[in-house]
Amino acid sequence: MSRNTFVAAALLALIGWTPVEAQQGTVIGQVVDRASNQPLPGAQVYVVGTTIGALANQDGRYIIQRAPAGQQLVRATLIGYSSESRTVTVTPGETTQQDFQLAESAIELGAVVVSATGQQQTLRELGSSVGVVEVDEVELAPVATFSDLIQGRTAGAVVTQSSGNTGAGARIRIRGSNSISLSNAPLLVIDGVRVESSPRSFGFSLDQEPSAIDDLNPEDIESIEILKGPAASALYGTAAANGVIQVTTRRGRAGQPEFRAWSEVASLETSVDFPDNVQRLDATDDPLDPAFGPCPLHFQVLGWCAPGEALYVANPLETDSATVFDGGSRFVYGGSVSGGSEDATFYLSAEKTNEEAVYDSENSLDRINLQANVTGALSDELRLHATVGYTETDLQLPLSDNALFGAVPMALFGDADPGSVAATAGYESPIQFHYDWKSFQEKSRLITSAGADFTPLPWLKLNGAAGLERIARQDRQRIPRISSYEVFGGIYTRGWIQNLDYNIYNVNTNASASAVFDLTPTLVSTTTLGSQYLQENSQFVYAFGASLAPGLEESLAGATTDFQSSESNAVNATLSSYAQQQLAWRDRVFINGALRGDQNTAFGTDIGWIWYPSVSGSWVVSEEDFFPASDVLSELRLRGAFGQAGLRPGATDALLQFDADIASFQNLDVPALTIEELGNLALEPERSTEWELGFEAGLLGGRFGLETTYYHKTSRDALVQRPLPYSPGGPTFQWDNLGEVRNSGVELLLGGEPVRTDNLSWSFHLSGSFNDNELVELGEDAFGNPIPPIGSGAQRFVEGYPLGGWWAYPIQGFDDADGDGLINFDEVEVGVFDEDGELDADSVAFMGEALPTRELSFGTDVTLFRMFRLYGLLDYKGGHDKLNYTRAWRCTFELNCAAAFDPNTSLADQAAVMALFAHNTYAGFIEDASFLKLREIALTFMVPPSWARVFRSDGLQLTVAGRNLATWTDYRGLDPEVTFSSAANFTSGDFATLPPNRMFTLRVDASF
Amino acid sequence: MTMRHATDTVRTRIAALVAAAVLLGGAAACDTESLVDLKDPDLIELPVAVDPDNLESVRNGAAWLLANAMTGPAANNATPGLIGVSGLLADELWYASTFQGMRDIDAREIFDTNGNVGAVFLWLQQARNMAEQADSLYELNAPDSGDRAFLHVVQGYGYLLLAETFCSHVPFNSTPLAPAGSEPIDYGPGLTTTEMLNESIVRFDRAVAFADAAGAVEYGHAARVGKARALQNLGSFAEAAAVVADVPDAFELHVEYSDNSAAQNNGVWYNNWAEGRSSAATDEGGNGIHFFNFSSSGVTSDPRALAGFAGSGLGTSIPLFIQGQYQSRGADVALATGLEARLIEAEAAADGGQSDAYLAILNALRAGIGLEPLADPGSPAGRILQLYEERAFWLWFTGHRLGDLRRLIRVYGAAPYGLPGMTADDLFPVGATIFNRAYGDDVALPVPDNERNNPNFDPDQCVTTEA
């Protein structure tokens, strides 16, 4: 614990630790569902205007000790229900009973969220929009990862599963991309501990890499709160500009121990038909003759080859004897036990997952997740809690995408002529390459936290917590000692192995004090002061060796030559202090103001504290006397928020630094120093400012809920890797605070339960968002000259356009002037040419957004006879384009797409090929990538209790589920969702990527 | 509770919180920097680099960067340095793999966004700059060291190689060893090819002076060969010959590589032998030199251009020939040699009309490896083309060929020589490439588009179709 934190906690404890001055009583009662009268475990009941409260146990019963005497407003809240408040007269030394009947509600103002301070607030008190994802067992069946779990479940969070490789991560963006050069992935906080969430969690370059966020076990999650931007996440300060995903793991509840067991069996299959490879060859057999090989239309029109008669067709991935796909499987076994008393609760769980990918080998995942959470009350004033989460992962990843020896690229880029098919079964290179190149990851991850909530007085609550994350990870690649790579020369012939050992320690501490008191009979003040300290440490050690000894091909111990090693360390610390003030007027108008100050290792020496202010307001206007009582509009809350948050640069980015190289000089191997980074002592965090306005409305007596938010986010001092001219002979870029990025948009969430009878209920949610992203300006260099656009490839950063958008020389037109049915060089017009015959660089044009700008999801849940439940999720993403590199390569460079040889190929497609071939523009291959997917379907049979008791079960459910069942799109590639290098910030092309798989799952849930 | 009581309680609580805030703020204000001021054990900062005890490590940095510039790194899909890229544009190599940027170079249609060309430009500039910065440290701490001769040789070759292979109007600037932001870079405009060559001569002259003073004989010879090469490019053949007169036949200064680590490997070997991406070429685009024969019985080649057939390139069916110049990952590159000095003398003889002396030099070199003597072609143009074919073999895969082809056009094809057969269409590959694409008309590498961030650089001045 930092000295600050300690001082703050001790001081506040001291001032609050005074003898009890007021007499107190006890409030007890039960919280039940108004419609069914069933108990509602987990409901929160608290005395408004104090820090005193309790959780309902498994029977819905609660006990509030030490309630202040006198008339008190007591409120019960639970996610999915309208909160209910009752005035209770507490008599000193006596027990008062107050029961609650909560009505289901489509809007959830009563949901309790944990803020960055560690203190709890209800949604009705917050002026910002917070996405709340409830984790339902039925919805877990079609879900394989944490990323799947949040996909399509909250407005504004765009999750793209870009590959079908087992273990591959997803791209998560909340309210667009803020940063050109820094990661745009959100922060992840588990039980108050900020943890590693890197989307690129593999040490070697693979286009589909695991994401650290998917280590989480969805089964262990109680709730997920998504703070969508600085207006909500300002109290997280530096690093929170991309939003925060807060995860609360399950807790035990007072009552008899509840045992749960679950098991899943799933089959995985590829979701697409792979295209044929088609070729027509020239007649020559002289490999030095340029005409040798395929003779496509655009060579024919140039007179470069004369097509033979035979049209060859091959398709290795759809050929039984050649395909590497044999279907995958997934097995999950898990169990948990939870329970406890009013003084102590526990939750223990264990789960084992085994997934074999759709490949016949080389891609699999074994994972064990363990979770233990305990809470205990040492006294009425002091409650302790501790969590331990442990994950052990054993992952094997295949080469894929832009790796030439991956099975999919080798198949999509293979030749079709009989000679090639005989030699390599139609793959571009021997398929043995796919099997020889092996990539592994073994990871142990421990996330643990312990804390205390101390309530010495009804008006004062002290909170202290410490968390530790420890990751031990080994990433390994190897090829065997007798390898097919022999054909490429000596370096591969004897096998090699390379290891990267990662050790990551992250330490969090947080201490806060929150005081609640009545300024007037109708105005309640809550003041919170606190301090946080986060230290991140990582170290990796690299080792390489070749010429593997027989019998030692899986260990560096077997390497006998070519030894290499290196080590890299990174340390970073953030010290924070914060203050938050809330004013609650008549418990229906809430004003929050907060200020957080951060000091960070990364800021160089010229920067001191960085301050992040926020302010928000919330007004539950429907509780006002003047609000007309109406079933049509039964609840209405208006809200607005403003806040700032940051993104920090790397710990050493501010510093001029040198690289340690090794030179050969005068026949010696000698150390060499070269300039690695220029540094920038004025480097500051990127600062995002957001304001938002919105409302929630309960309609038709709470059966329907509507939530709408407009946000406007501006990221200034954008941290940019500013490209430098090469002529000074230094580094290629310099970190700088430049420019401005804007994101603005609208989020909408409509939910409800149109039908609710004893035998039939139907609920739905429709959530969607639109985001407009723009690089407002890039800024100026040291001499006042405007910074030119960043990037020169297909994705660029240009003022006035979205970040990382698609750019290309446009095809101005095409015309088969000679009427031969073929498009020649001269018959396609591309860009604008200057007087030297060169393409004018300024004629390159914006072709479309690279990331989705619109998303819409529709989830629905139908329950019949309280026995059958059907759940489905449709997922739409649109407003963006994708560069179909796969088609471009097949039709232009690899020359194996059917269109390249078919005289009936449309002139537009011929023009696209000719434009790329002759003028190096991908314009004809940038396609609309909007899509609608039937993402999830789950049918659950809730076994009647009398049947379940045969198995000694209190509850038994059988679920059949499917994932990625259908896709509707105009995109012409394999799948519009695929992205090679999905962990990268903006890369969004499709390059021989395996589409997300179709998965069918059978799940059994039992409780005892 | 009375109102008075409530007010007192509020005051008490506010007072307590204010006191807490003051103390908390006070605690935050004192010595918090130590909590975030962490030390990264990997960090090498300026004081270490400028420490006189580490002079040699900074010098070695220049050596490493030059080695990187000549062949590129030994890594997957890495750019094969100046030798590989300039050889692709000329007729020494063809590209046998899949990457578009490399195909563009081979096809003589290069965009300024070409990352492979950008890498070579960057690496040459980095080597030059590091040599300049290292020399400034030597000037302060070891002004009489022979290492200064080496560092000026590196600078000289930085200018010379950029002049030979890139378009006219190449900018040169510096990255000082100074705290970031303390000296904003004042970018300069591009230098013409002639200006670059003259700048290289200035560096080589200084190198000779430092070498002579310190007894660093090898660096002196290398500087003389470099200076003569620059003079050749300026058309001053007699002066060039005079400069190298004292360079012994056996002299060689190597850019060194090693099999000690991947960072020290020869990237041309890796790109060609290990990965099979770039191939040794023969008869490329019709005009290319016939370096070797290929038939069903195998490859037969001149001993100065050993090649072997290795199937097809990585990911293609394009024939792949491995070159014999660098047969191991630790093979050195000859930067300056006595052999080149003799070839410079032969060119001066040809230029001076001394055909006997010219042939005598060439045939003496050939006899040394058992080759038949050459006959006099009988015309000035014939001698020049014969000489440049000899140079193509003797200096194969050393980064000379593109400069030679451009010199033929720029010097011999222009007044006062005006020799026939000295146009780009006569000398560079034309027609269809090995991967079936029309050759363009580039004869020089473009200044990369990153230079557009240099406000004083005019990209229109860089014309890659001019020699």
HADDOCK unambig.tbl for C-alpha pairs under 7 A between the chains (distance, minus, plus):
assign (segid A and resid 4 and name CA) (segid B and resid 24 and name CA) 6.99 0.50 0.50
assign (segid A and resid 4 and name CA) (segid B and resid 27 and name CA) 5.68 0.50 0.50
assign (segid A and resid 4 and name CA) (segid B and resid 28 and name CA) 5.97 0.50 0.50
assign (segid A and resid 8 and name CA) (segid B and resid 24 and name CA) 5.58 0.50 0.50
assign (segid A and resid 11 and name CA) (segid B and resid 20 and name CA) 6.50 0.50 0.50
assign (segid A and resid 12 and name CA) (segid B and resid 20 and name CA) 6.29 0.50 0.50
assign (segid A and resid 15 and name CA) (segid B and resid 16 and name CA) 6.43 0.50 0.50
assign (segid A and resid 287 and name CA) (segid B and resid 319 and name CA) 6.59 0.50 0.50
assign (segid A and resid 290 and name CA) (segid B and resid 432 and name CA) 6.58 0.50 0.50
assign (segid A and resid 290 and name CA) (segid B and resid 433 and name CA) 6.58 0.50 0.50
assign (segid A and resid 290 and name CA) (segid B and resid 434 and name CA) 5.11 0.50 0.50
assign (segid A and resid 290 and name CA) (segid B and resid 435 and name CA) 6.43 0.50 0.50
assign (segid A and resid 290 and name CA) (segid B and resid 436 and name CA) 5.22 0.50 0.50
assign (segid A and resid 291 and name CA) (segid B and resid 436 and name CA) 6.76 0.50 0.50
assign (segid A and resid 428 and name CA) (segid B and resid 315 and name CA) 6.48 0.50 0.50
assign (segid A and resid 429 and name CA) (segid B and resid 315 and name CA) 6.82 0.50 0.50
assign (segid A and resid 488 and name CA) (segid B and resid 273 and name CA) 6.74 0.50 0.50
assign (segid A and resid 488 and name CA) (segid B and resid 274 and name CA) 5.19 0.50 0.50
assign (segid A and resid 488 and name CA) (segid B and resid 275 and name CA) 5.41 0.50 0.50
assign (segid A and resid 488 and name CA) (segid B and resid 276 and name CA) 5.98 0.50 0.50
assign (segid A and resid 489 and name CA) (segid B and resid 273 and name CA) 5.53 0.50 0.50
assign (segid A and resid 489 and name CA) (segid B and resid 274 and name CA) 4.51 0.50 0.50
assign (segid A and resid 490 and name CA) (segid B and resid 274 and name CA) 6.36 0.50 0.50
assign (segid A and resid 491 and name CA) (segid B and resid 274 and name CA) 5.93 0.50 0.50
assign (segid A and resid 517 and name CA) (segid B and resid 10 and name CA) 6.88 0.50 0.50
assign (segid A and resid 519 and name CA) (segid B and resid 10 and name CA) 6.68 0.50 0.50
assign (segid A and resid 562 and name CA) (segid B and resid 261 and name CA) 6.87 0.50 0.50
assign (segid A and resid 564 and name CA) (segid B and resid 261 and name CA) 6.33 0.50 0.50
assign (segid A and resid 568 and name CA) (segid B and resid 42 and name CA) 6.41 0.50 0.50
assign (segid A and resid 569 and name CA) (segid B and resid 40 and name CA) 6.59 0.50 0.50
assign (segid A and resid 569 and name CA) (segid B and resid 41 and name CA) 6.65 0.50 0.50
assign (segid A and resid 569 and name CA) (segid B and resid 42 and name CA) 6.11 0.50 0.50
assign (segid A and resid 570 and name CA) (segid B and resid 40 and name CA) 6.11 0.50 0.50
assign (segid A and resid 571 and name CA) (segid B and resid 38 and name CA) 6.70 0.50 0.50
assign (segid A and resid 571 and name CA) (segid B and resid 40 and name CA) 6.16 0.50 0.50
assign (segid A and resid 572 and name CA) (segid B and resid 38 and name CA) 6.96 0.50 0.50
assign (segid A and resid 573 and name CA) (segid B and resid 36 and name CA) 4.98 0.50 0.50
assign (segid A and resid 574 and name CA) (segid B and resid 36 and name CA) 6.24 0.50 0.50
assign (segid A and resid 575 and name CA) (segid B and resid 36 and name CA) 6.86 0.50 0.50
assign (segid A and resid 600 and name CA) (segid B and resid 36 and name CA) 5.68 0.50 0.50
assign (segid A and resid 601 and name CA) (segid B and resid 36 and name CA) 4.79 0.50 0.50
assign (segid A and resid 601 and name CA) (segid B and resid 37 and name CA) 5.56 0.50 0.50
assign (segid A and resid 601 and name CA) (segid B and resid 38 and name CA) 6.64 0.50 0.50
assign (segid A and resid 656 and name CA) (segid B and resid 45 and name CA) 6.28 0.50 0.50
assign (segid A and resid 656 and name CA) (segid B and resid 46 and name CA) 6.68 0.50 0.50
assign (segid A and resid 656 and name CA) (segid B and resid 179 and name CA) 6.15 0.50 0.50
assign (segid A and resid 656 and name CA) (segid B and resid 180 and name CA) 5.94 0.50 0.50
assign (segid A and resid 657 and name CA) (segid B and resid 43 and name CA) 6.73 0.50 0.50
assign (segid A and resid 657 and name CA) (segid B and resid 44 and name CA) 5.49 0.50 0.50
assign (segid A and resid 657 and name CA) (segid B and resid 45 and name CA) 4.72 0.50 0.50
assign (segid A and resid 657 and name CA) (segid B and resid 46 and name CA) 6.51 0.50 0.50
assign (segid A and resid 658 and name CA) (segid B and resid 44 and name CA) 5.20 0.50 0.50
assign (segid A and resid 658 and name CA) (segid B and resid 45 and name CA) 6.19 0.50 0.50
assign (segid A and resid 659 and name CA) (segid B and resid 44 and name CA) 6.95 0.50 0.50
assign (segid A and resid 662 and name CA) (segid B and resid 263 and name CA) 6.98 0.50 0.50
assign (segid A and resid 663 and name CA) (segid B and resid 60 and name CA) 5.97 0.50 0.50
assign (segid A and resid 663 and name CA) (segid B and resid 63 and name CA) 6.58 0.50 0.50
assign (segid A and resid 663 and name CA) (segid B and resid 64 and name CA) 4.82 0.50 0.50
assign (segid A and resid 663 and name CA) (segid B and resid 264 and name CA) 6.38 0.50 0.50
assign (segid A and resid 664 and name CA) (segid B and resid 256 and name CA) 5.41 0.50 0.50
assign (segid A and resid 664 and name CA) (segid B and resid 257 and name CA) 5.65 0.50 0.50
assign (segid A and resid 664 and name CA) (segid B and resid 258 and name CA) 6.32 0.50 0.50
assign (segid A and resid 664 and name CA) (segid B and resid 264 and name CA) 6.69 0.50 0.50
assign (segid A and resid 665 and name CA) (segid B and resid 60 and name CA) 6.98 0.50 0.50
assign (segid A and resid 665 and name CA) (segid B and resid 256 and name CA) 6.36 0.50 0.50
assign (segid A and resid 671 and name CA) (segid B and resid 57 and name CA) 5.71 0.50 0.50
assign (segid A and resid 671 and name CA) (segid B and resid 60 and name CA) 6.88 0.50 0.50
assign (segid A and resid 672 and name CA) (segid B and resid 57 and name CA) 4.48 0.50 0.50
assign (segid A and resid 672 and name CA) (segid B and resid 58 and name CA) 5.93 0.50 0.50
assign (segid A and resid 672 and name CA) (segid B and resid 60 and name CA) 4.73 0.50 0.50
assign (segid A and resid 672 and name CA) (segid B and resid 61 and name CA) 4.41 0.50 0.50
assign (segid A and resid 673 and name CA) (segid B and resid 57 and name CA) 5.55 0.50 0.50
assign (segid A and resid 673 and name CA) (segid B and resid 58 and name CA) 5.05 0.50 0.50
assign (segid A and resid 673 and name CA) (segid B and resid 60 and name CA) 6.99 0.50 0.50
assign (segid A and resid 673 and name CA) (segid B and resid 61 and name CA) 4.84 0.50 0.50
assign (segid A and resid 674 and name CA) (segid B and resid 58 and name CA) 6.90 0.50 0.50
assign (segid A and resid 674 and name CA) (segid B and resid 61 and name CA) 5.21 0.50 0.50
assign (segid A and resid 678 and name CA) (segid B and resid 180 and name CA) 5.59 0.50 0.50
assign (segid A and resid 679 and name CA) (segid B and resid 180 and name CA) 5.39 0.50 0.50
assign (segid A and resid 680 and name CA) (segid B and resid 180 and name CA) 5.37 0.50 0.50
assign (segid A and resid 680 and name CA) (segid B and resid 181 and name CA) 6.41 0.50 0.50
assign (segid A and resid 681 and name CA) (segid B and resid 180 and name CA) 6.70 0.50 0.50
assign (segid A and resid 723 and name CA) (segid B and resid 450 and name CA) 6.75 0.50 0.50
assign (segid A and resid 724 and name CA) (segid B and resid 450 and name CA) 6.50 0.50 0.50
assign (segid A and resid 724 and name CA) (segid B and resid 453 and name CA) 6.27 0.50 0.50
assign (segid A and resid 725 and name CA) (segid B and resid 450 and name CA) 5.01 0.50 0.50
assign (segid A and resid 725 and name CA) (segid B and resid 451 and name CA) 4.35 0.50 0.50
assign (segid A and resid 725 and name CA) (segid B and resid 453 and name CA) 5.48 0.50 0.50
assign (segid A and resid 725 and name CA) (segid B and resid 454 and name CA) 5.77 0.50 0.50
assign (segid A and resid 726 and name CA) (segid B and resid 122 and name CA) 5.23 0.50 0.50
assign (segid A and resid 726 and name CA) (segid B and resid 125 and name CA) 6.99 0.50 0.50
assign (segid A and resid 726 and name CA) (segid B and resid 450 and name CA) 6.53 0.50 0.50
assign (segid A and resid 726 and name CA) (segid B and resid 451 and name CA) 6.20 0.50 0.50
assign (segid A and resid 727 and name CA) (segid B and resid 125 and name CA) 5.99 0.50 0.50
assign (segid A and resid 727 and name CA) (segid B and resid 171 and name CA) 5.76 0.50 0.50
assign (segid A and resid 727 and name CA) (segid B and resid 172 and name CA) 4.95 0.50 0.50
assign (segid A and resid 727 and name CA) (segid B and resid 173 and name CA) 5.32 0.50 0.50
assign (segid A and resid 728 and name CA) (segid B and resid 125 and name CA) 6.72 0.50 0.50
assign (segid A and resid 728 and name CA) (segid B and resid 129 and name CA) 6.84 0.50 0.50
assign (segid A and resid 728 and name CA) (segid B and resid 172 and name CA) 6.23 0.50 0.50
assign (segid A and resid 728 and name CA) (segid B and resid 173 and name CA) 4.08 0.50 0.50
assign (segid A and resid 728 and name CA) (segid B and resid 174 and name CA) 4.09 0.50 0.50
assign (segid A and resid 728 and name CA) (segid B and resid 175 and name CA) 5.18 0.50 0.50
assign (segid A and resid 729 and name CA) (segid B and resid 122 and name CA) 6.20 0.50 0.50
assign (segid A and resid 729 and name CA) (segid B and resid 125 and name CA) 4.39 0.50 0.50
assign (segid A and resid 729 and name CA) (segid B and resid 126 and name CA) 3.77 0.50 0.50
assign (segid A and resid 729 and name CA) (segid B and resid 129 and name CA) 5.36 0.50 0.50
assign (segid A and resid 729 and name CA) (segid B and resid 174 and name CA) 6.38 0.50 0.50
assign (segid A and resid 729 and name CA) (segid B and resid 175 and name CA) 6.30 0.50 0.50
assign (segid A and resid 730 and name CA) (segid B and resid 126 and name CA) 5.88 0.50 0.50
assign (segid A and resid 730 and name CA) (segid B and resid 175 and name CA) 5.48 0.50 0.50
assign (segid A and resid 787 and name CA) (segid B and resid 453 and name CA) 6.92 0.50 0.50
assign (segid A and resid 788 and name CA) (segid B and resid 453 and name CA) 6.40 0.50 0.50
assign (segid A and resid 792 and name CA) (segid B and resid 113 and name CA) 6.15 0.50 0.50
